[in-house]
């Protein structure tokens, strides 16, 4: 399974956003860069496990 592609956008307030798209290119999930980044840091990679 391929990793979901994330594109960056900006909200109306100027915060950076991540938009996750599905295989057809439609938006699946939109979250703030800050929340997505902190979730990525908390998760360990396969090599770290």
C-alpha positions in Angstrom: 0.0 0.0 0.0 1.5 3.3 -1.0 1.7 6.2 1.4 -1.0 8.8 1.0 0.3 11.9 -0.8 0.0 15.1 1.3 -0.1 18.5 -0.3 0.3 21.8 1.6 -2.1 24.7 1.6 -2.7 27.7 3.8 -5.9 28.4 5.8 -7.7 31.8 5.8 -5.9 32.5 9.1 -2.5 31.8 7.5 -1.8 28.4 9.2 -0.2 25.7 7.1 -2.4 22.8 6.2 -1.9 19.3 5.0 -4.4 17.9 2.6 -4.4 14.1 2.2 -5.9 12.8 -1.0 -7.3 9.4 -1.9 -6.3 7.5 -5.0 -8.8 9.4 -7.2 -7.3 12.7 -6.1 -10.2 13.8 -3.9 -9.6 15.2 -0.4 -9.7 12.5 2.2 -8.5 14.4 5.2 -7.4 18.0 5.9 -5.4 18.8 9.1 -3.1 21.5 10.3 0.6 21.0 9.6 1.3 21.4 13.4 -1.0 18.5 14.3 0.2 16.3 11.5 3.9 17.0 12.2 3.5 16.2 15.9 1.7 13.0 15.1 4.6 12.0 12.8 7.1 12.7 15.5 5.3 10.6 18.1 5.1 7.6 15.7 8.3 5.4 15.5 9.6 4.2 12.1 10.2 0.5 11.4 13.9 0.9 11.9 13.5 2.6 15.3 11.3 -0.2 16.5 
